[in-house]
Amino acid sequence: MRLAVVAVAALVLASPAAAKTKTAQHDGVRATVTWQPGPAGTATNVRLRIVRSGHAVVSAKLGLSAPQAIRVRDLDGDGEPEVILDVYTGGAHCCFRSRIYRFAGSSYVSRLFDFGNAGYKLRDPNGDGRPEFLTADNAFAYAFTDYADSALPIRILSYRAGRMTNATRQFPALIRTDASRLWKAFLTGRDFEHPDSRGILAAWMADQYLLGIQAAGWRTMAKLNAHGELAGRPGDTIWPKNGAYLASLKKFLVKDGYAGKNRGLASGS
């Protein structure tokens, strides 16, 4: 009898997790994703079904990334809802991706957008009825210090007719709020035993560029460097510090588009 109980318990433990389903619908479009949860945030048998005006238009098997959410929303104000499938690739802190499906006359076409560690929030800050993707620039992760001490400056993206464009500069109030958040984090970090402000200040300088006040920002950075606040932690030989950090940051901001027109979000097929 005892062996039978043990055998049953082992069978229960070995049973796969129950399949999951998420559904969203809007204005005649209904989207459903189903999957079998796997280990370490993976998934198997991921399937997407999109029904438009009562007809199944998409029935597809997807990859191993675990679905997080599904939305049906008109992103560009053309009267035709898009389907947004959010997935997580798994790992310590990466990555959130979204596949967006848009109706193109007779079928749906899709593109994959990578939101990195930050993910996104769908908001309509200017109230025009077309939501933006509020996210952050993932290029700053690990760029000037370890991940825990890195900071990501705000990034605001607009989806229009299948393309994602960088609209961050159109929302200066949100940029100023982000810059204030980063500066407060810098001031708080000064109280740590071994502060490393390089990641936070790099993101803060990105916001200064977005606001068009980078000259004043560089003057502040020069003063901080003169007071030894850009040296990082003792023994760190991986990332540049002091004057070398400032030079590296300036090159980075140019390359990442802050000194000119910001690049858009990296996307795939």
C-alpha positions, 0 to 999 in steps of 0.5 A: 500500500505504501509503495502504491502511494509513493508511485501515485505521488511520483506520477502527480509530480511528473505530470505536466503543468496545466495548459494556459489560455489568454484571450482579448477582443476588441471591435470584431477581432478576438485573439487567443493564445494557448500554451503549456508552461515549461521550466525556467519560464519557457513554454511548449505548444504555443498557439495563436488564433485570431478571429476577425469578423467571425472568421479564423484568419490566423492559426499558428504555432509559435516558439518557446517563449512564454506568453505574458499577455495578449491585447487587441488595440487600435495602435495607429488610429486607422480603425483596424485593431492590432493584436499584441502578443507579449512574451518573455524569453526567460533568463536572469533579466532579459528579455521582453518581446512583443509580436504585433499583428496587423491586418493587411487587406486579406491576412495578418502580417507581423513584426517582432519588437524587442523591449529588452529588460524594461518591457513597456506600458501602453499609454496615451500621454497626449490623449490623441487616441493612439497609445504609445509604448512607454519603455526605456533604452536597453542599450544602457544595461551593462554599458558603464557598470554592472546591471544592478547599478545601470539605469535606463533612460526613458524611451517612448515609441509610436506604432504606425502602419507596422513600424515603430518610431521613436517619439520620445522628444515629443513628450518633454514633461515625461522626460523631465520626470524621468531626469528628476527620478534619475537625479534623485537616485544619484543623490540617494546612492551617494550615501552607499558605502561604495557608490557607483553613479556611472550608470545612473548619470549616463541615463541622466545625461541621455535625458539632458540630450533629449531635453536639449540642455546637454551643455549644462549637463556636461558642466554638471558632469565635469564638476562631479568628476572634479570631486571624484564622483565618477570613479566607480567602486574600488577594484573595478577594472571593467568599465571606464571611470573619471575622465575616460568615463566622460569620453566614453559616455559622449561617444556612446550618446552620439552612437546611440542617437542622442546627439541627433535623431534617435534611432527606432526600436530594434525589430525583427521579422 
